[in-house]
Structures are given as structure tokens and as C-alpha cells.
Amino acid sequence: LRLRDDASPDDDDIVTIHQLVVSFDIDFAVSGTKVVSFSTGCQSTPTHWKQAVMWFDPVHNCPALSKGRGEVMKGTFQMKRNAQNHRDIDMTVRWETGRSGEDGTWVRAMDGVLKRSLIA
């Protein structure tokens, strides 16, 4: 997961990220049967699975990137089967914002964790 906003020409802009939208593609391939594939992406035909919206806490922990300082958002995304219901999916995003320092080291500005369950 690595996000950068290059849309605005004004380097003094602060870009605030309010949510992440998660979609996925999947193939079910069982030997001797036809492969079944689908996507939850917005470009695909809707299924019973939906895109998941992961909202940041707008009061305490909504990431803001300073374009003038060259800040980016990076992190990891984990998706796993729910322990109580094998049809549900638990998602975790560990994120941080920051920039490369003058010596090339990472200078963190903010960080946090988002958790969401996708219920089948």
C-alpha cells in the first residue's frame, strides 16, 4: 500500500485522506471443474460481495499529507478469514505518513491502524 496525490499543482496543499476503498478479484479453481472468477471492483458486474470502505477517524486520526514537503502514505494491508465465521473476511491496514529526510531516512508524521470486517 503506497499512496501519493499528484493531482493538484499547488505544493502548499494539504491532502486529507478520509477513507480507503478495498476491492478484490478472486478465482475458484478446483481440479476437473470450470474456473469461477469474479471481482468486487467498480469496473465489474456487481456480486453478493461488495467493496469495503475503511473510514479513518475524522476527529483523532485522519491522515493529512503535505505536498510541499513531499509526504506520502505507506503501509501494509492484511486480509484473512474471520475466526468465528469462515465466510467473513477481516481486514487490517497499518499505515503511516511521512517523507524522506535529507539523509534519506524515513521521517514519520502520523501513523495508525484501520480494522474492518467484510460480512458475507
Contacts in CASP RR format, 6 or more apart in sequence:
PFRMAT RR
TARGET T0000
AUTHOR 0000-0000-0000
METHOD contacts of the structure
MODEL  1
LRLRDDASPDDDDIVTIHQLVVSFDIDFAVSGTKVVSFSTGCQSTPTHWK
QAVMWFDPVHNCPALSKGRGEVMKGTFQMKRNAQNHRDIDMTVRWETGRS
GEDGTWVRAMDGVLKRSLIA
1 73 0 8 1.000
1 74 0 8 1.000
1 75 0 8 1.000
1 76 0 8 1.000
1 77 0 8 1.000
1 93 0 8 1.000
1 95 0 8 1.000
2 72 0 8 1.000
2 73 0 8 1.000
2 74 0 8 1.000
2 75 0 8 1.000
3 17 0 8 1.000
3 72 0 8 1.000
3 73 0 8 1.000
3 74 0 8 1.000
4 65 0 8 1.000
4 72 0 8 1.000
4 73 0 8 1.000
5 15 0 8 1.000
5 65 0 8 1.000
5 67 0 8 1.000
8 15 0 8 1.000
8 67 0 8 1.000
10 67 0 8 1.000
11 67 0 8 1.000
11 68 0 8 1.000
12 67 0 8 1.000
12 68 0 8 1.000
13 67 0 8 1.000
13 68 0 8 1.000
14 64 0 8 1.000
14 65 0 8 1.000
14 66 0 8 1.000
14 67 0 8 1.000
15 64 0 8 1.000
15 65 0 8 1.000
15 67 0 8 1.000
16 62 0 8 1.000
16 63 0 8 1.000
16 64 0 8 1.000
16 65 0 8 1.000
17 56 0 8 1.000
17 62 0 8 1.000
17 63 0 8 1.000
17 64 0 8 1.000
17 65 0 8 1.000
17 73 0 8 1.000
18 55 0 8 1.000
18 56 0 8 1.000
18 58 0 8 1.000
18 62 0 8 1.000
19 53 0 8 1.000
19 54 0 8 1.000
19 55 0 8 1.000
19 56 0 8 1.000
20 53 0 8 1.000
20 54 0 8 1.000
20 56 0 8 1.000
20 93 0 8 1.000
20 114 0 8 1.000
21 51 0 8 1.000
21 52 0 8 1.000
21 53 0 8 1.000
21 54 0 8 1.000
22 51 0 8 1.000
22 52 0 8 1.000
22 53 0 8 1.000
22 54 0 8 1.000
22 77 0 8 1.000
22 91 0 8 1.000
22 116 0 8 1.000
22 118 0 8 1.000
23 39 0 8 1.000
23 40 0 8 1.000
23 41 0 8 1.000
23 42 0 8 1.000
23 51 0 8 1.000
23 52 0 8 1.000
24 39 0 8 1.000
24 40 0 8 1.000
24 41 0 8 1.000
24 79 0 8 1.000
25 37 0 8 1.000
25 38 0 8 1.000
25 39 0 8 1.000
25 40 0 8 1.000
25 41 0 8 1.000
26 37 0 8 1.000
26 38 0 8 1.000
26 39 0 8 1.000
27 35 0 8 1.000
27 36 0 8 1.000
27 37 0 8 1.000
28 35 0 8 1.000
28 36 0 8 1.000
28 37 0 8 1.000
29 35 0 8 1.000
38 44 0 8 1.000
38 45 0 8 1.000
38 47 0 8 1.000
38 49 0 8 1.000
40 47 0 8 1.000
40 49 0 8 1.000
40 50 0 8 1.000
40 51 0 8 1.000
41 51 0 8 1.000
42 51 0 8 1.000
48 120 0 8 1.000
49 118 0 8 1.000
49 120 0 8 1.000
50 118 0 8 1.000
52 91 0 8 1.000
52 116 0 8 1.000
52 118 0 8 1.000
54 91 0 8 1.000
54 93 0 8 1.000
54 114 0 8 1.000
54 116 0 8 1.000
55 114 0 8 1.000
56 62 0 8 1.000
56 63 0 8 1.000
56 114 0 8 1.000
61 110 0 8 1.000
61 112 0 8 1.000
63 73 0 8 1.000
63 95 0 8 1.000
63 97 0 8 1.000
63 110 0 8 1.000
64 97 0 8 1.000
64 110 0 8 1.000
65 71 0 8 1.000
65 72 0 8 1.000
65 73 0 8 1.000
65 97 0 8 1.000
65 98 0 8 1.000
66 109 0 8 1.000
69 99 0 8 1.000
70 99 0 8 1.000
71 97 0 8 1.000
71 98 0 8 1.000
71 99 0 8 1.000
71 109 0 8 1.000
72 97 0 8 1.000
72 98 0 8 1.000
72 99 0 8 1.000
73 95 0 8 1.000
73 96 0 8 1.000
73 97 0 8 1.000
73 98 0 8 1.000
74 95 0 8 1.000
74 96 0 8 1.000
74 97 0 8 1.000
75 93 0 8 1.000
75 94 0 8 1.000
75 95 0 8 1.000
75 96 0 8 1.000
76 93 0 8 1.000
76 94 0 8 1.000
77 91 0 8 1.000
77 92 0 8 1.000
77 93 0 8 1.000
78 91 0 8 1.000
78 92 0 8 1.000
78 93 0 8 1.000
78 94 0 8 1.000
79 89 0 8 1.000
79 90 0 8 1.000
79 91 0 8 1.000
80 89 0 8 1.000
80 90 0 8 1.000
81 88 0 8 1.000
81 89 0 8 1.000
81 90 0 8 1.000
82 88 0 8 1.000
82 89 0 8 1.000
82 90 0 8 1.000
82 117 0 8 1.000
85 119 0 8 1.000
85 120 0 8 1.000
87 120 0 8 1.000
88 117 0 8 1.000
88 118 0 8 1.000
88 119 0 8 1.000
88 120 0 8 1.000
89 117 0 8 1.000
89 118 0 8 1.000
89 120 0 8 1.000
90 115 0 8 1.000
90 116 0 8 1.000
90 117 0 8 1.000
90 118 0 8 1.000
91 114 0 8 1.000
91 115 0 8 1.000
91 116 0 8 1.000
91 117 0 8 1.000
91 118 0 8 1.000
92 113 0 8 1.000
92 114 0 8 1.000
92 115 0 8 1.000
93 113 0 8 1.000
93 114 0 8 1.000
93 115 0 8 1.000
94 111 0 8 1.000
94 112 0 8 1.000
94 113 0 8 1.000
95 111 0 8 1.000
95 112 0 8 1.000
95 113 0 8 1.000
95 114 0 8 1.000
96 108 0 8 1.000
96 109 0 8 1.000
96 110 0 8 1.000
96 111 0 8 1.000
96 112 0 8 1.000
97 108 0 8 1.000
97 109 0 8 1.000
97 110 0 8 1.000
97 111 0 8 1.000
98 106 0 8 1.000
98 107 0 8 1.000
98 108 0 8 1.000
98 109 0 8 1.000
98 110 0 8 1.000
99 106 0 8 1.000
99 107 0 8 1.000
99 109 0 8 1.000
100 106 0 8 1.000
100 107 0 8 1.000
101 107 0 8 1.000
END
